[in-house]
Amino acid sequence: MAGCRWCTGAVRNVAEVKGRKFLISIEIGNTTDYVLNVVGTRLVVASRRSDETHSVFGKAGSSVTDAVLMPAPAKPARATD
């Protein structure tokens, strides 16, 4: 988060699963990073990055997903009759 002036904080969630039975091995990993920001009086997620890896039967793969969330402008409350 170095150099990020508008960031309030960050959260990292890591999960790894490894298993082996006879000649079969499976490895799955997921790391998700969240950047938090204060909007008004609420703490909201400003962005999310998810790295996923897997290896099954010796074949490996991975993917990365990035999401940046922008707050929508506040809408005026509707009058009720």
Secondary structure, 3 states (H helix, E strand, C coil): CCCCCCCCEEEEEEEEEEEEECCEEEEEEEEEEEEEEEECCEEEEEEEEEEEEEEECCEEEEEEEEEECCCCCCCCCCCCC
